[in-house]
Amino acid sequence: MKMSIPNHVAIIMDGNGRWAKQRRLPRYFGHREGVNSLKRIVRYCGDIGIKILTVYAFSTENWNRPAGEVQYLMKLMELTFGVELEELVQNGVKVRVIGDITSVSPKQQQIWRSAEERTKHNDRLFLNVAFNYGGRMEITQAIRGIASDVLEGKFTIDQITEEVVNRYLYTKDLADPDLIIRTGGELRMSNFLLWQSAYSEWYFTETLWPDFDIEEFKKALESFKQRERRFGRVYE
C-alpha cells in the first residue's frame, strides 16, 4: 500500500552542534538555528495537509550534556513555546508535550501546560514535542500503569492486548508515525518512539538539522511516496 502524503511524520532533529562547529560557532548557535528549521517544517506540514508532526526536542539522555548547554536549551524552549506561541495559535497548530515534565522547573511545566491549553481547540496540525522523553522510559511507565490497574482489578492479565498497552503510552490517542526522519547522518533510533515505530518507514539524511529546509523535506516525502508499505503482509 502506497500513501502520497504521510498522515504522521516524526523527526529526530540531529546535527545542531555539528552545524555550529563547522562554522566555528558556539553550540547554542546551532540550537537557535534549529528552531528556525522547525518553524519552517511546521508551517509546511500545515500547508500540505500532514496532520501530525512529532519532534524529538529533548531526550532523557540529554540531561548528561554540559550544564550551560542544557540551561540554554531550556531557555530556548521557553522562548519558542512561550513568547512565540501566538504564531502557533494563529496557524491552527495544536501543541502537546510527550514525556515526563514533572522533573523540570515549575516555570517550564507552566509553559508547556499553557501552550497545550492555548492551542487545544486547534486542528490544522497536531504538533507533539517529545521533551524529557525516552522510549524505554515510556514503555516502563506503561508497564507500571498496567500492573497497578491489574492489581486493582480493573482487568486481568489475560485481557492485556496491544490496544491496552497503547492506552498507557504518551501517544495513546494518536496514530503511529508513517514516516520517521533522522537528520545529521546517524543511523540509529536513539530511544525514540520504540513501540510506535514498529511499521514506520525510516528516512536518514546526512543533512544537519539547521540546514534541513523545505527542499530536503520534500526529498523525504518523495522517498516515502515510492515505498510499498506491507505491514508484515505479502501482496501478490
Secondary structure as GFF3:
##gff-version 3
##sequence-region A 1 236
A	DSSP	beta_strand	8	12	.	.	.	ID=ss1
A	DSSP	alpha_helix	16	22	.	.	.	ID=ss2
A	DSSP	alpha_helix	27	48	.	.	.	ID=ss3
A	DSSP	beta_strand	52	59	.	.	.	ID=ss4
A	DSSP	three_ten_helix	60	64	.	.	.	ID=ss5
A	DSSP	alpha_helix	67	78	.	.	.	ID=ss6
A	DSSP	pi_helix	79	83	.	.	.	ID=ss7
A	DSSP	alpha_helix	85	90	.	.	.	ID=ss8
A	DSSP	beta_strand	93	98	.	.	.	ID=ss9
A	DSSP	alpha_helix	106	119	.	.	.	ID=ss10
A	DSSP	beta_strand	125	133	.	.	.	ID=ss11
A	DSSP	alpha_helix	135	151	.	.	.	ID=ss12
A	DSSP	three_ten_helix	157	159	.	.	.	ID=ss13
A	DSSP	alpha_helix	162	166	.	.	.	ID=ss14
A	DSSP	beta_strand	179	182	.	.	.	ID=ss15
A	DSSP	beta_strand	201	204	.	.	.	ID=ss16
A	DSSP	three_ten_helix	209	211	.	.	.	ID=ss17
A	DSSP	alpha_helix	214	225	.	.	.	ID=ss18
###
